[in-house]
Amino acid sequence: MDSKYQTYDVIVLGGGPGGYPAAIRAAQNGKNVALVEAGELGGTCLNRGCIPSKTLIANGERLKQVREAGEFGIDTGAISFDFAKMAQRKDRIVAGIRKSLEGLILANKIRIFRGYGKFLSKNEIAVGAPDEAILSAPKIVIATGSEPREMAAFPFDGEKVHNSTTLLQLEKLPKSIVIIGGGIIGCEFASLYIALGVKVSVVEMMATILPMEGESVSAALTKVFVKKGIAIHTNGAVKTIDKNGEGVTVRLADGQAIEASIALVAVGRTLNTNNIGLEKAGVAVGANGIIPVSDTMETNVPGIYAVGDIASKWWLAHVASHQGLVAGDNVSGKTAHIDYNAVPSVIYTDPEIATVGMSLEAAISANYPATVAAFPFQALGKSQAILHTEGFAQIVIDRHTGQILGAQVVGYQASTLIAEMAIAIANELTVESIAETIHAHPTVAEAWLEAALLVTGSPLHLPPKIKKS
Ligand SMILES: Cc1cc2nc3c(=O)[nH]c(=O)nc-3n(C[C@H](O)[C@H](O)[C@H](O)COP(=O)(O)OP(=O)(O)OC[C@H]3O[C@@H](n4cnc5c(N)ncnc54)[C@H](O)[C@@H]3O)c2cc1C
């Protein structure tokens, strides 16, 4: 047989946070697995997304801590920073994790093929250069992910008009930036750049930044951003981005013109499903390139599964990985299902924002008799001790049953705090179970205990509400 024609139990197309967990799980289940990756292992998350952005964001956090050191009686003298070194640190961290990931995949005896993969039929994938092979398997997992969406009117040039990928590659800070899109990615970069002393403007088409997160969350971040000096243009439709010697001029439909050194266009993602031969396999593709799947992650074609951004309304690495594990079990003859009841989502702004389950607005529009109570970090001893008093933790409950429907937290370590509420919602806990759980003191997690006491009408560290007679 042609050595370029190889047979496996399972082929996984794409080695990002959706694909590699699927491959590892199938290998753990005793399957002979091939993983095809056209670019770098770890996908968007490791190379162009979560990890490089959070590594840079950590620089802004550290700088803030150093600047606030005087409050703690620590004299630092003059403070300066070198952005080029920050960028190098980010690259080192990404490269290190990528190396470990490759080792992990190989340790699981998964064969890695480098090259662009395309379906030839429902059981075959052709892998392009450099590895050039034709692979066959009865089960295939598609995990090809997404790319930054480009607007025809203002294409990316990687110099003055950036997407998130090219912005993460900068080695020199711009003097100013205009960010088009006030969603998660846009807000994270706005928060990072203002922390590093860059002048920041955000243009958002909708009436608020973070329009999907519920009124209380977007209002809280707007307040913080305005206080930090970020110029926010909501209801702003960008007509053109004109490049000039100095930088860019972003012109809005209402006649405003915003000048900046560079622009970031962060207006969504394009799914990588239109050039991988899905038609040859008979895999159906829906609106915007999304692949419809069942709760076992199987597509319309039995034996072909899809995971990650291409198969999800959640464009999050941890959702992709969870789907990957479900698919990895199902391609191995086990039965696993995905449940999206409790998906935590974090926005790494300063302060961090984390949510799980329903916002108050979503719960009311789903006809729940919902109510909410928010506890401010200002009222916690630990928050005062560590000088992180900004923000609140709030719990949305069903008034009749006490079931926790959702939770939102804006504040220090929100990304870690949200895990408690994710477990509560995933296990259908009531707010009483939080109120009755002893929370360690002093911790910022006490905010959940206090919010639970508040929402049930028995606050401990807030005065009772005065009832109007
Ligand atoms: C700036 C930024 C920050 C982010 N921050 C976070 C965060 O903090 N937390 C979070 O949860 N999510 C975050 N995300 C989202 C997260 O990165 C994605 O949801 C996640 O990477 C999706 O995983 P995936 O496996 O579906 O796709 P991807 O990570 O895009 O991986 C797909 C892989 O498939 C490969 N591929 C594509 N086509 C082919 C082909 N035909 N043949 C072979 N290989 C192919 C690609 O090279 C890529 O390696 C962020 C995204 C961005 C852009």
PDBQT file of the ligand as one rigid body, heavy atoms in Angstrom, charges set to zero:
ROOT
HETATM    1  C1  LIG A 501      -7.606  37.511  21.454  1.00  0.00    +0.000 C 
HETATM    2  C2  LIG A 501      -8.404  36.321  21.920  1.00  0.00    +0.000 A 
HETATM    3  C3  LIG A 501      -8.492  36.066  23.270  1.00  0.00    +0.000 A 
HETATM    4  C4  LIG A 501      -9.219  34.971  23.719  1.00  0.00    +0.000 A 
HETATM    5  N1  LIG A 501      -9.288  34.749  25.054  1.00  0.00    +0.000 NA
HETATM    6  C5  LIG A 501     -10.002  33.708  25.527  1.00  0.00    +0.000 A 
HETATM    7  C6  LIG A 501     -10.065  33.434  26.917  1.00  0.00    +0.000 A 
HETATM    8  O1  LIG A 501      -9.487  34.157  27.730  1.00  0.00    +0.000 OA
HETATM    9  N2  LIG A 501     -10.772  32.362  27.335  1.00  0.00    +0.000 N 
HETATM   10  C7  LIG A 501     -11.432  31.553  26.454  1.00  0.00    +0.000 A 
HETATM   11  O2  LIG A 501     -12.083  30.605  26.889  1.00  0.00    +0.000 OA
HETATM   12  N3  LIG A 501     -11.384  31.770  25.121  1.00  0.00    +0.000 NA
HETATM   13  C8  LIG A 501     -10.687  32.824  24.641  1.00  0.00    +0.000 A 
HETATM   14  N4  LIG A 501     -10.605  33.036  23.292  1.00  0.00    +0.000 N 
HETATM   15  C9  LIG A 501     -11.352  32.129  22.387  1.00  0.00    +0.000 C 
HETATM   16  C10 LIG A 501     -10.596  30.810  22.185  1.00  0.00    +0.000 C 
HETATM   17  O3  LIG A 501      -9.296  31.099  21.736  1.00  0.00    +0.000 OA
HETATM   18  C11 LIG A 501     -11.341  29.945  21.182  1.00  0.00    +0.000 C 
HETATM   19  O4  LIG A 501     -12.679  29.789  21.584  1.00  0.00    +0.000 OA
HETATM   20  C12 LIG A 501     -10.695  28.570  21.067  1.00  0.00    +0.000 C 
HETATM   21  O5  LIG A 501      -9.346  28.683  20.663  1.00  0.00    +0.000 OA
HETATM   22  C13 LIG A 501     -11.462  27.708  20.059  1.00  0.00    +0.000 C 
HETATM   23  O6  LIG A 501     -10.844  26.469  19.963  1.00  0.00    +0.000 OA
HETATM   24  P1  LIG A 501     -10.982  25.575  18.641  1.00  0.00    +0.000 P 
HETATM   25  O7  LIG A 501     -10.223  24.327  18.923  1.00  0.00    +0.000 OA
HETATM   26  O8  LIG A 501     -12.389  25.490  18.238  1.00  0.00    +0.000 OA
HETATM   27  O9  LIG A 501     -10.271  26.408  17.496  1.00  0.00    +0.000 OA
HETATM   28  P2  LIG A 501      -8.830  27.043  17.349  1.00  0.00    +0.000 P 
HETATM   29  O10 LIG A 501      -8.233  27.343  18.647  1.00  0.00    +0.000 OA
HETATM   30  O11 LIG A 501      -8.992  28.156  16.367  1.00  0.00    +0.000 OA
HETATM   31  O12 LIG A 501      -7.963  25.879  16.714  1.00  0.00    +0.000 OA
HETATM   32  C14 LIG A 501      -8.201  25.386  15.442  1.00  0.00    +0.000 C 
HETATM   33  C15 LIG A 501      -6.932  24.767  14.920  1.00  0.00    +0.000 C 
HETATM   34  O13 LIG A 501      -7.235  24.097  13.712  1.00  0.00    +0.000 OA
HETATM   35  C16 LIG A 501      -6.204  24.339  12.762  1.00  0.00    +0.000 C 
HETATM   36  N5  LIG A 501      -6.798  24.182  11.438  1.00  0.00    +0.000 N 
HETATM   37  C17 LIG A 501      -7.761  24.956  10.861  1.00  0.00    +0.000 A 
HETATM   38  N6  LIG A 501      -8.092  24.438   9.662  1.00  0.00    +0.000 NA
HETATM   39  C18 LIG A 501      -7.325  23.328   9.481  1.00  0.00    +0.000 A 
HETATM   40  C19 LIG A 501      -7.227  22.376   8.448  1.00  0.00    +0.000 A 
HETATM   41  N7  LIG A 501      -8.007  22.436   7.377  1.00  0.00    +0.000 N 
HETATM   42  N8  LIG A 501      -6.317  21.393   8.593  1.00  0.00    +0.000 NA
HETATM   43  C20 LIG A 501      -5.546  21.292   9.708  1.00  0.00    +0.000 A 
HETATM   44  N9  LIG A 501      -5.616  22.177  10.723  1.00  0.00    +0.000 NA
HETATM   45  C21 LIG A 501      -6.506  23.171  10.607  1.00  0.00    +0.000 A 
HETATM   46  C22 LIG A 501      -5.752  25.763  13.070  1.00  0.00    +0.000 C 
HETATM   47  O14 LIG A 501      -4.430  25.965  12.607  1.00  0.00    +0.000 OA
HETATM   48  C23 LIG A 501      -5.855  25.793  14.589  1.00  0.00    +0.000 C 
HETATM   49  O15 LIG A 501      -4.643  25.397  15.189  1.00  0.00    +0.000 OA
HETATM   50  C24 LIG A 501      -9.869  34.111  22.795  1.00  0.00    +0.000 A 
HETATM   51  C25 LIG A 501      -9.760  34.355  21.426  1.00  0.00    +0.000 A 
HETATM   52  C26 LIG A 501      -9.036  35.445  20.990  1.00  0.00    +0.000 A 
HETATM   53  C27 LIG A 501      -8.922  35.684  19.520  1.00  0.00    +0.000 C 
ENDROOT
TORSDOF 0
